[in-house]
């Protein structure tokens, strides 16, 4: 997925975008640089799988990425589409780092990283064809201990944003028949489906993620259509991350390395 040994050398101008204890990773398949900081939540396999799952075609002209973190999903999508991509991240230091990753790749004209709280959206905009979201998975309750690092806690728990809130805001931004694609946890599928139905989404595609062939699914990729009518759910062949010998499956080799 990433490599430091195969990464093209940075120019002095590019190197100047990297600060303090930050590092630069290089995404091999998409040939993208990304700046990461050990103090912030790093991008995960879930984000990579979500970007691979996203439906990109000639009808997709404007994309929004919710809960964007360091900007990994916009960077990955930019390698596969000419669409305009906007992203929103609530934590300014992380959004600022993501903007420098965009600069590092020379993608300023295609990707815009914004700092903001999507809960402040109150009026329909209806401008986007596709929204991607790798949201916090865990409810804010006693069953999951909060990470001592606040940036990590916000990325993992519904501290700043609940499930119903981000689904509601997606409905304000999407055009009719626009698509919302999500990576989530199977044990919260009932909550997710309830929120989607409440805001006029119909689930169109599902793809489960299994750590190994003999283990239970620990992730699910979901595509939902806004006001598109129920067309039946297509359950796609699952993703198996690792083979029994702990090596990556052929699917993951393709997703990571092409």
N, C-alpha and C positions, 0 to 999 in steps of 0.2 A: 504493500500500500504506500508507505513512505520510505524514503531512503535518503541518507546524508551522503553516502559514497557516490551515488549516481546523480546527485543534484548538480545541475549546471552552476558554475561559479557565479556569485553575485557581483554586479558592477559596483563601483564605489557609491554610486547614487542609490542603488538598491540596499547595500549594506547599511547606509545611513538611516534607513527606515527601521532598523532593528535596535531595540533599546534595552539597557540594563541586563537582566537575567533572561531575556527572551531568547528563543531559538527559532530557526527556520526549518520546517519540514518540507519535503518535496513529494507531491502526490504523483506517482509514476504514470498511471494510466492517463490522467487528464493533463499532466505536465503543468501543475500549478504549485506555486509556493504558498505556504501558509505560516504566519507568525504565531507562535504559541508561548504562553507564559505559565510556569509551574504554579503560580498563585491562582490561576483561573481554571475553570473546568475545561479539560481538553476535549477536542472533538472525539466522538466515539464511532464505533462500527455502525451503530444505529443510523447516524447521519449519512454515512456512506451508502448504506442500503436504501435509505429513503431517496437519496438523489438518483440512485440507479432505477428505482421503482417509478419515479415521477414520469407521467406521460408527456413527452415533448413531441410536438408536431407543428405543422405550419399554421395551425389555428391558435397556437399559444404565442401571444405577442407581449403580454405583460405578466410578470411573475412577482409575487410577494412571499418572502420567507419570514415567518413568525419565530420569535425566540431564537434569534440567529446566532447568538454566541460569537465565536471568532470568525464567522462568515464562511464556514466550510461548505454549506449547501449551495449558496450562490456561486462560489468558486467552482464547485464540481459541475453545476448546471451550465455554467458559462462555456464549458468545453463542448457542450452538445447542442447549444441553441444560440441564436442571435437575438433572442427576446430580451427586452428590457427587464432587468431584475432589481427589485428593491427589497431591502431587508430591514427589520426593526429589532433592536436589542435594548432592553431596559437599563442595563448597566453601562454607563458611559465609558469607563476605562476599557471594557471589553469591546464595545462598539468602536472606540478610537483605534484599538489594535486591529480590528477587522478592516477598518478603512485603510490602514497601512498595508495590510495584506493585499487589498484590491490594487493599491498603487504599485506594490511590488510586482504584480502581474501585468501592469499596464492596462487594467480593465475599468478605469474610471468612467469611461463613456457608456459602459454597459451595466455596471453594478453601482448602486447607491446604498450605503449603509446609514441608517438613521438611528438616532437615540430617541427612545420614546416609550410611553406606556400605552399599549393598545387599548387599555380600558377607557382611555379618554376619547376614543372614537364613539360618536353618538349618532352621526347622520350617515345614511347610505351613500357610498361612493360609487360602487358598481363599475370599477375600472379594470379589474384583474381577471385574467383567464385561468390562473392557477395560483393556489396558495400551498406552500409546503410548511409543515410544522413538526418539529421534534420537541415536544413540550415537556414540562416537568411531569413525572409519572406518578409521584406519590402524594396522597392527601396529607394535609397538615394535621396529623393526629399522633397519638402516642405509640402507634404501631411501628413507626420508622423514626429512628434517631436522626436529628439534624446534624449535618456535617459541621465541624467547628469553624470551617472556612465559610463565610457568608456567601461568597460567590458560588461555591459548590452547592450550598444549601438551596439557593434560589434556582439553580439549574435543575435540581432534582426534585424539589418539593413545591407544592402549590402555595408558595408564600406570597408572591406578587400577582399570580394569575391562576384562576381555577379553570378546570376543564370547560365548564359551561361558558365562562367568559370568553375564552379564545375561540370557541366554536361560534358564539354569537357575533364576535367581531369579524370573523371570516365571512359570515353571511352578509355583513354590511359592505364588504369590499369586493366580493365576487359578482361577476355578471351572471345572469341567468344561464344555467347549464355550465357555469364555471366549476372547476374541480378543486377539491381540498384533499391533499395527500398527507398522511400522518404515519408516524411510527409510534406504537404504543405497547402496552403490556396486556397480554391475554386476560389476566385476572381482573382487568378493569374494562373489559369489552362491554359489559352491560351498561356501565356508566357512559361510555363513549357512544354507544348506539342510542341511548336515551337522549343525550345532548344533541346528536346529529338530527334525529327525528324531530326534536322540539324546534330546531331552527331550519327546517325544510330541506334537509339533506337526505339523499338516498344513497346508501352504500352500493357501490358498483363493483369493486374488486377487493379481494382479501388475499394476503400471502403471509403464511406463518413462517416464523424463524425458529429453527431448532439448533441448539448448541452442538448436538451430536445426533446420529440416527436413532440411538436408543434412549434419548432423553425427551422430556416434555418441552413443548414450545415455550420460549421465554420472551418472544416478541411477535408483533403482527404489523404488517403494512396494510394500510387502508386507503382506498380511493373512494371519495363520496362526491356526488354531483349535486350542486345547489339548484333547486327547483327544476330538476331535470326529469322528474317522474321516475317511478320505480321500474327498473329494467331487469331486475333479477341480479343476484350477487354471483359473480364469477370467482370461485375459489381456485387460485392458481397453484401450480406445483410449489411446494415449500422450498425455503432456503435451508440447507444443512450447512452450518458453518464449518465444523470440523469433522473429519473422518474418525473412525474408532482409534486410529493410531496418533491422534491429535494433530495431524497435518491438515492444512486447509483443503476443503472439498474442491472439486473442479469448478463449481459455481462461484465460490469465493475467489479462487484464482482468477477467474474471468473478471469479476467485479473489481478486484484490487489491481490486477496487472494487465487486463485486456487480453 
